[in-house]
Amino acid sequence: MAESKKMKTKRILRIELAKLLMAKNINQITVTELTERADIHRSTFYGNFEDINELHRHLEDFVIDALGQMNSQIGNFQTFTVFTEVLERNKLIYNNLVKFVIDNPEIGRWFFTQNAGLSTLDRLNKFFCEKYTNLFCEVYNINGSQEGLQEYIFFGHIGGLELVRKWCSQEIMMSKEDIVQLSSEVLTNWEQLVVRKFAP
């Protein structure tokens, strides 16, 4: 489907805002500066967004929604408990993360190099934890309300996401395939630990 003019405008504004956020805080960015970089008239900006903060929320929503759609296939792995099958499921998660960064380089760099801000990263962590916890508890017949389970899941995902962050900022020099493999192995090994601790 062809990209509409409105969709193109929002895409350009997302990209230019992400670039600016790599260098400065949101409260230092003006509509004038953004629209000049994007080569878009101020009236066009205000026809789409109330202010910079609304565009920032839109940028966050774009990332979370895109990753949510990409990882909708995770439910197909509901019965997979053998290590190699779990590894394949987790490779799908991290392959989608890395694909998002490659397909959206400016936004990906902003989002995964700690320039996104704590609120945005918290949303990403919450998104993965909620999605993963539901699947995890269903697969292994684990009571999701057990004390400590959420913390284990949170920190398990932090490890894999940190590897992706370091890869995005070029602190880790690896191929796409290698970073996906490493992140997936970290999450899979952690998952086996949590199963031993919390499964009935």
Secondary structure by P-SEA (a helix, b strand, c coil): ccccaaaaaaaaaaaaaaaaaaccccccccaaaaaaaacccaaaaaaccccaaaaaaaaaaaaaaaaaaaacccccccccccaaaaaaaaaaaaaaaaaaaaacaaaaaaaccccccaaaaaaaaaaaaaaaaaaaaaaacccccccaaaaaaaaaaaaaaaaaaaaaaccccccaaaaaaaaaaaaaaaaaaaaacccc
